């Protein structure tokens, strides 16, 4: 899907703002990868938590709605995020490295004959 002129100009302006602040392109990519890793972990954590509780629970399958009600009754909304610290500390470095390596490989594959 081609990008619209406004989105490419917004990207260029944010890149130039980062350059003005002294950040290199790979640093911006690493920071955005870290943020996306943290947000992705927090977004999927409640579902993962319910799945884990259901897996270690009784032998008979319990519906997710029942597991959700019990979890919220026992610990409130924060109970859905219990155990997410380890996942965040694992996914932040992973996402930042993967995003940076993909962007670097993409730039290296362009070659001198293509405009950047």
Secondary structure, DSSP 8 states (H G I E B T S, - for coil): ----HHHHHHHHHHHHHHHHTT--HHHHHHHHHHHHHHHHHHHHHHHHHHHHHHHHS-SS---HHHHHHHHHHHH-GGGGGTTHHHHHHHHHHHHHHHHHHHHHHHHHHH-TTS--
